Amino acid sequence: MLYATGEGLTHPAGSDGKLATAPFPTPVLPVTLTVGGYPAQILFAGEAA
């Protein structure tokens, strides 16, 4: 499990200082992850409560 920040704009827009609620905001742009130069499978990308 990996938690990261800096996902950029989300849809719907998130709110600073508040817990995310359903429907959870997801990144507008594609999210990618590489490990050792190899692409990794992303199971979820979005805000967590």
PyMOL Python script that loads the backbone (N, CA, C, O; Angstrom):
from pymol import cmd

cmd.read_pdbstr("""\
ATOM      1  N   MET A   1       0.853  -1.148   0.000  1.00  0.00           N
ATOM      2  CA  MET A   1       0.000   0.000   0.000  1.00  0.00           C
ATOM      3  C   MET A   1       0.907   1.220   0.000  1.00  0.00           C
ATOM      4  O   MET A   1       1.900   1.276   0.726  1.00  0.00           O
ATOM      5  N   LEU A   2       0.552   2.185  -0.817  1.00  0.00           N
ATOM      6  CA  LEU A   2       1.325   3.417  -0.941  1.00  0.00           C
ATOM      7  C   LEU A   2       0.365   4.593  -0.900  1.00  0.00           C
ATOM      8  O   LEU A   2      -0.598   4.653  -1.665  1.00  0.00           O
ATOM      9  N   TYR A   3       0.637   5.518  -0.009  1.00  0.00           N
ATOM     10  CA  TYR A   3      -0.134   6.754   0.050  1.00  0.00           C
ATOM     11  C   TYR A   3       0.760   7.861  -0.471  1.00  0.00           C
ATOM     12  O   TYR A   3       1.941   7.916  -0.129  1.00  0.00           O
ATOM     13  N   ALA A   4       0.214   8.744  -1.294  1.00  0.00           N
ATOM     14  CA  ALA A   4       1.000   9.836  -1.868  1.00  0.00           C
ATOM     15  C   ALA A   4       0.154  11.102  -1.910  1.00  0.00           C
ATOM     16  O   ALA A   4      -1.065  11.059  -1.748  1.00  0.00           O
ATOM     17  N   THR A   5       0.819  12.218  -2.128  1.00  0.00           N
ATOM     18  CA  THR A   5       0.132  13.501  -2.256  1.00  0.00           C
ATOM     19  C   THR A   5       0.499  14.125  -3.590  1.00  0.00           C
ATOM     20  O   THR A   5       1.381  13.635  -4.295  1.00  0.00           O
ATOM     21  N   GLY A   6      -0.179  15.200  -3.926  1.00  0.00           N
ATOM     22  CA  GLY A   6       0.152  15.928  -5.144  1.00  0.00           C
ATOM     23  C   GLY A   6      -0.572  15.420  -6.369  1.00  0.00           C
ATOM     24  O   GLY A   6      -0.028  15.459  -7.472  1.00  0.00           O
ATOM     25  N   GLU A   7      -1.804  14.939  -6.190  1.00  0.00           N
ATOM     26  CA  GLU A   7      -2.538  14.393  -7.327  1.00  0.00           C
ATOM     27  C   GLU A   7      -3.081  15.471  -8.263  1.00  0.00           C
ATOM     28  O   GLU A   7      -3.550  15.158  -9.357  1.00  0.00           O
ATOM     29  N   GLY A   8      -3.025  16.722  -7.849  1.00  0.00           N
ATOM     30  CA  GLY A   8      -3.513  17.804  -8.704  1.00  0.00           C
ATOM     31  C   GLY A   8      -5.015  17.992  -8.594  1.00  0.00           C
ATOM     32  O   GLY A   8      -5.616  17.684  -7.565  1.00  0.00           O
ATOM     33  N   LEU A   9      -5.612  18.497  -9.657  1.00  0.00           N
ATOM     34  CA  LEU A   9      -7.054  18.757  -9.666  1.00  0.00           C
ATOM     35  C   LEU A   9      -7.839  17.459  -9.589  1.00  0.00           C
ATOM     36  O   LEU A   9      -7.432  16.434 -10.136  1.00  0.00           O
ATOM     37  N   THR A  10      -8.980  17.522  -8.894  1.00  0.00           N
ATOM     38  CA  THR A  10      -9.849  16.352  -8.784  1.00  0.00           C
ATOM     39  C   THR A  10     -11.257  16.704  -9.246  1.00  0.00           C
ATOM     40  O   THR A  10     -11.635  17.872  -9.340  1.00  0.00           O
ATOM     41  N   HIS A  11     -12.019  15.648  -9.532  1.00  0.00           N
ATOM     42  CA  HIS A  11     -13.423  15.822  -9.897  1.00  0.00           C
ATOM     43  C   HIS A  11     -14.247  14.885  -9.038  1.00  0.00           C
ATOM     44  O   HIS A  11     -13.981  13.684  -9.076  1.00  0.00           O
ATOM     45  N   PRO A  12     -15.220  15.328  -8.272  1.00  0.00           N
ATOM     46  CA  PRO A  12     -15.464  16.746  -8.004  1.00  0.00           C
ATOM     47  C   PRO A  12     -14.313  17.345  -7.197  1.00  0.00           C
ATOM     48  O   PRO A  12     -13.489  16.622  -6.636  1.00  0.00           O
ATOM     49  N   ALA A  13     -14.272  18.655  -7.149  1.00  0.00           N
ATOM     50  CA  ALA A  13     -13.194  19.352  -6.444  1.00  0.00           C
ATOM     51  C   ALA A  13     -13.193  18.976  -4.964  1.00  0.00           C
ATOM     52  O   ALA A  13     -14.249  18.861  -4.343  1.00  0.00           O
ATOM     53  N   GLY A  14     -11.986  18.785  -4.404  1.00  0.00           N
ATOM     54  CA  GLY A  14     -11.859  18.465  -2.985  1.00  0.00           C
ATOM     55  C   GLY A  14     -11.899  19.727  -2.137  1.00  0.00           C
ATOM     56  O   GLY A  14     -11.841  20.839  -2.661  1.00  0.00           O
ATOM     57  N   SER A  15     -11.999  19.549  -0.829  1.00  0.00           N
ATOM     58  CA  SER A  15     -12.017  20.673   0.107  1.00  0.00           C
ATOM     59  C   SER A  15     -10.895  20.497   1.116  1.00  0.00           C
ATOM     60  O   SER A  15     -10.803  19.454   1.763  1.00  0.00           O
ATOM     61  N   ASP A  16     -10.041  21.504   1.259  1.00  0.00           N
ATOM     62  CA  ASP A  16      -8.950  21.447   2.231  1.00  0.00           C
ATOM     63  C   ASP A  16      -9.498  21.416   3.651  1.00  0.00           C
ATOM     64  O   ASP A  16     -10.442  22.136   3.979  1.00  0.00           O
ATOM     65  N   GLY A  17      -8.898  20.577   4.487  1.00  0.00           N
ATOM     66  CA  GLY A  17      -9.260  20.532   5.896  1.00  0.00           C
ATOM     67  C   GLY A  17     -10.523  19.761   6.212  1.00  0.00           C
ATOM     68  O   GLY A  17     -10.975  19.762   7.358  1.00  0.00           O
ATOM     69  N   LYS A  18     -11.107  19.099   5.217  1.00  0.00           N
ATOM     70  CA  LYS A  18     -12.325  18.327   5.451  1.00  0.00           C
ATOM     71  C   LYS A  18     -12.120  16.891   4.993  1.00  0.00           C
ATOM     72  O   LYS A  18     -11.369  16.639   4.051  1.00  0.00           O
ATOM     73  N   LEU A  19     -12.787  15.943   5.657  1.00  0.00           N
ATOM     74  CA  LEU A  19     -12.738  14.555   5.224  1.00  0.00           C
ATOM     75  C   LEU A  19     -13.452  14.410   3.892  1.00  0.00           C
ATOM     76  O   LEU A  19     -14.473  15.052   3.647  1.00  0.00           O
ATOM     77  N   ALA A  20     -12.907  13.564   3.041  1.00  0.00           N
ATOM     78  CA  ALA A  20     -13.552  13.291   1.759  1.00  0.00           C
ATOM     79  C   ALA A  20     -14.808  12.464   2.004  1.00  0.00           C
ATOM     80  O   ALA A  20     -14.823  11.586   2.867  1.00  0.00           O
ATOM     81  N   THR A  21     -15.848  12.744   1.249  1.00  0.00           N
ATOM     82  CA  THR A  21     -17.093  11.986   1.348  1.00  0.00           C
ATOM     83  C   THR A  21     -17.469  11.470  -0.031  1.00  0.00           C
ATOM     84  O   THR A  21     -17.013  11.999  -1.044  1.00  0.00           O
ATOM     85  N   ALA A  22     -18.296  10.444  -0.069  1.00  0.00           N
ATOM     86  CA  ALA A  22     -18.732   9.859  -1.337  1.00  0.00           C
ATOM     87  C   ALA A  22     -19.601  10.855  -2.091  1.00  0.00           C
ATOM     88  O   ALA A  22     -20.387  11.559  -1.458  1.00  0.00           O
ATOM     89  N   PRO A  23     -19.499  10.947  -3.387  1.00  0.00           N
ATOM     90  CA  PRO A  23     -18.530  10.240  -4.224  1.00  0.00           C
ATOM     91  C   PRO A  23     -17.129  10.828  -4.023  1.00  0.00           C
ATOM     92  O   PRO A  23     -16.952  12.046  -4.057  1.00  0.00           O
ATOM     93  N   PHE A  24     -16.130   9.948  -3.813  1.00  0.00           N
ATOM     94  CA  PHE A  24     -14.779  10.409  -3.535  1.00  0.00           C
ATOM     95  C   PHE A  24     -14.161  11.065  -4.761  1.00  0.00           C
ATOM     96  O   PHE A  24     -14.232  10.519  -5.862  1.00  0.00           O
ATOM     97  N   PRO A  25     -13.548  12.247  -4.575  1.00  0.00           N
ATOM     98  CA  PRO A  25     -12.898  12.925  -5.688  1.00  0.00           C
ATOM     99  C   PRO A  25     -11.766  12.073  -6.271  1.00  0.00           C
ATOM    100  O   PRO A  25     -10.999  11.455  -5.533  1.00  0.00           O
ATOM    101  N   THR A  26     -11.676  12.049  -7.582  1.00  0.00           N
ATOM    102  CA  THR A  26     -10.615  11.326  -8.278  1.00  0.00           C
ATOM    103  C   THR A  26      -9.820  12.302  -9.133  1.00  0.00           C
ATOM    104  O   THR A  26     -10.352  13.336  -9.537  1.00  0.00           O
ATOM    105  N   PRO A  27      -8.556  11.995  -9.416  1.00  0.00           N
ATOM    106  CA  PRO A  27      -7.717  12.898 -10.206  1.00  0.00           C
ATOM    107  C   PRO A  27      -8.283  13.120 -11.607  1.00  0.00           C
ATOM    108  O   PRO A  27      -8.807  12.197 -12.231  1.00  0.00           O
ATOM    109  N   VAL A  28      -8.168  14.359 -12.091  1.00  0.00           N
ATOM    110  CA  VAL A  28      -8.619  14.695 -13.438  1.00  0.00           C
ATOM    111  C   VAL A  28      -7.666  14.095 -14.470  1.00  0.00           C
ATOM    112  O   VAL A  28      -8.106  13.592 -15.503  1.00  0.00           O
ATOM    113  N   LEU A  29      -6.361  14.147 -14.193  1.00  0.00           N
ATOM    114  CA  LEU A  29      -5.350  13.631 -15.114  1.00  0.00           C
ATOM    115  C   LEU A  29      -4.997  12.187 -14.768  1.00  0.00           C
ATOM    116  O   LEU A  29      -5.198  11.756 -13.632  1.00  0.00           O
ATOM    117  N   PRO A  30      -4.474  11.435 -15.739  1.00  0.00           N
ATOM    118  CA  PRO A  30      -4.088  10.045 -15.472  1.00  0.00           C
ATOM    119  C   PRO A  30      -3.010   9.945 -14.393  1.00  0.00           C
ATOM    120  O   PRO A  30      -2.149  10.818 -14.283  1.00  0.00           O
ATOM    121  N   VAL A  31      -3.064   8.883 -13.605  1.00  0.00           N
ATOM    122  CA  VAL A  31      -2.075   8.621 -12.561  1.00  0.00           C
ATOM    123  C   VAL A  31      -1.274   7.392 -12.983  1.00  0.00           C
ATOM    124  O   VAL A  31      -1.851   6.372 -13.360  1.00  0.00           O
ATOM    125  N   THR A  32       0.056   7.489 -12.922  1.00  0.00           N
ATOM    126  CA  THR A  32       0.915   6.356 -13.250  1.00  0.00           C
ATOM    127  C   THR A  32       1.911   6.132 -12.124  1.00  0.00           C
ATOM    128  O   THR A  32       2.200   7.041 -11.346  1.00  0.00           O
ATOM    129  N   LEU A  33       2.432   4.917 -12.046  1.00  0.00           N
ATOM    130  CA  LEU A  33       3.421   4.567 -11.033  1.00  0.00           C
ATOM    131  C   LEU A  33       4.398   3.584 -11.643  1.00  0.00           C
ATOM    132  O   LEU A  33       3.994   2.604 -12.269  1.00  0.00           O
ATOM    133  N   THR A  34       5.677   3.843 -11.461  1.00  0.00           N
ATOM    134  CA  THR A  34       6.694   2.884 -11.879  1.00  0.00           C
ATOM    135  C   THR A  34       7.535   2.502 -10.669  1.00  0.00           C
ATOM    136  O   THR A  34       7.805   3.328  -9.797  1.00  0.00           O
ATOM    137  N   VAL A  35       7.941   1.248 -10.629  1.00  0.00           N
ATOM    138  CA  VAL A  35       8.808   0.737  -9.566  1.00  0.00           C
ATOM    139  C   VAL A  35      10.016   0.116 -10.256  1.00  0.00           C
ATOM    140  O   VAL A  35       9.891  -0.873 -10.978  1.00  0.00           O
ATOM    141  N   GLY A  36      11.176   0.701 -10.030  1.00  0.00           N
ATOM    142  CA  GLY A  36      12.379   0.204 -10.691  1.00  0.00           C
ATOM    143  C   GLY A  36      12.300   0.315 -12.200  1.00  0.00           C
ATOM    144  O   GLY A  36      12.908  -0.478 -12.919  1.00  0.00           O
ATOM    145  N   GLY A  37      11.547   1.303 -12.682  1.00  0.00           N
ATOM    146  CA  GLY A  37      11.404   1.504 -14.116  1.00  0.00           C
ATOM    147  C   GLY A  37      10.300   0.684 -14.763  1.00  0.00           C
ATOM    148  O   GLY A  37      10.053   0.814 -15.962  1.00  0.00           O
ATOM    149  N   TYR A  38       9.634  -0.161 -13.981  1.00  0.00           N
ATOM    150  CA  TYR A  38       8.554  -0.989 -14.512  1.00  0.00           C
ATOM    151  C   TYR A  38       7.206  -0.425 -14.077  1.00  0.00           C
ATOM    152  O   TYR A  38       7.050  -0.016 -12.927  1.00  0.00           O
ATOM    153  N   PRO A  39       6.224  -0.398 -14.992  1.00  0.00           N
ATOM    154  CA  PRO A  39       4.907   0.122 -14.617  1.00  0.00           C
ATOM    155  C   PRO A  39       4.241  -0.771 -13.572  1.00  0.00           C
ATOM    156  O   PRO A  39       4.314  -1.997 -13.646  1.00  0.00           O
ATOM    157  N   ALA A  40       3.595  -0.138 -12.603  1.00  0.00           N
ATOM    158  CA  ALA A  40       2.886  -0.865 -11.548  1.00  0.00           C
ATOM    159  C   ALA A  40       1.382  -0.683 -11.726  1.00  0.00           C
ATOM    160  O   ALA A  40       0.929   0.337 -12.246  1.00  0.00           O
ATOM    161  N   GLN A  41       0.617  -1.675 -11.291  1.00  0.00           N
ATOM    162  CA  GLN A  41      -0.838  -1.605 -11.374  1.00  0.00           C
ATOM    163  C   GLN A  41      -1.369  -0.734 -10.240  1.00  0.00           C
ATOM    164  O   GLN A  41      -1.005  -0.924  -9.079  1.00  0.00           O
ATOM    165  N   ILE A  42      -2.226   0.215 -10.580  1.00  0.00           N
ATOM    166  CA  ILE A  42      -2.855   1.083  -9.587  1.00  0.00           C
ATOM    167  C   ILE A  42      -4.293   0.613  -9.413  1.00  0.00           C
ATOM    168  O   ILE A  42      -5.064   0.577 -10.372  1.00  0.00           O
ATOM    169  N   LEU A  43      -4.645   0.256  -8.193  1.00  0.00           N
ATOM    170  CA  LEU A  43      -5.994  -0.234  -7.923  1.00  0.00           C
ATOM    171  C   LEU A  43      -6.957   0.884  -7.554  1.00  0.00           C
ATOM    172  O   LEU A  43      -8.158   0.766  -7.797  1.00  0.00           O
ATOM    173  N   PHE A  44      -6.451   1.964  -6.973  1.00  0.00           N
ATOM    174  CA  PHE A  44      -7.296   3.103  -6.612  1.00  0.00           C
ATOM    175  C   PHE A  44      -6.453   4.357  -6.620  1.00  0.00           C
ATOM    176  O   PHE A  44      -5.340   4.369  -6.095  1.00  0.00           O
ATOM    177  N   ALA A  45      -6.974   5.401  -7.206  1.00  0.00           N
ATOM    178  CA  ALA A  45      -6.330   6.716  -7.175  1.00  0.00           C
ATOM    179  C   ALA A  45      -7.406   7.737  -6.856  1.00  0.00           C
ATOM    180  O   ALA A  45      -8.327   7.938  -7.648  1.00  0.00           O
ATOM    181  N   GLY A  46      -7.300   8.373  -5.720  1.00  0.00           N
ATOM    182  CA  GLY A  46      -8.282   9.361  -5.316  1.00  0.00           C
ATOM    183  C   GLY A  46      -8.112   9.704  -3.855  1.00  0.00           C
ATOM    184  O   GLY A  46      -7.192   9.219  -3.198  1.00  0.00           O
ATOM    185  N   GLU A  47      -8.992  10.534  -3.350  1.00  0.00           N
ATOM    186  CA  GLU A  47      -8.908  10.950  -1.954  1.00  0.00           C
ATOM    187  C   GLU A  47      -9.397   9.839  -1.039  1.00  0.00           C
ATOM    188  O   GLU A  47     -10.272   9.054  -1.402  1.00  0.00           O
ATOM    189  N   ALA A  48      -8.820   9.789   0.143  1.00  0.00           N
ATOM    190  CA  ALA A  48      -9.217   8.799   1.146  1.00  0.00           C
ATOM    191  C   ALA A  48      -9.737   9.520   2.380  1.00  0.00           C
ATOM    192  O   ALA A  48      -9.267  10.607   2.718  1.00  0.00           O
ATOM    193  N   ALA A  49     -10.689   8.923   3.037  1.00  0.00           N
ATOM    194  CA  ALA A  49     -11.252   9.522   4.250  1.00  0.00           C
ATOM    195  C   ALA A  49     -10.547   9.005   5.469  1.00  0.00           C
ATOM    196  O   ALA A  49     -10.881   9.394   6.588  1.00  0.00           O
TER     197      ALA A  49
END
""", "prot")
cmd.dss("prot")
cmd.show_as("cartoon", "prot")
cmd.util.cbc("prot")
cmd.orient("prot")
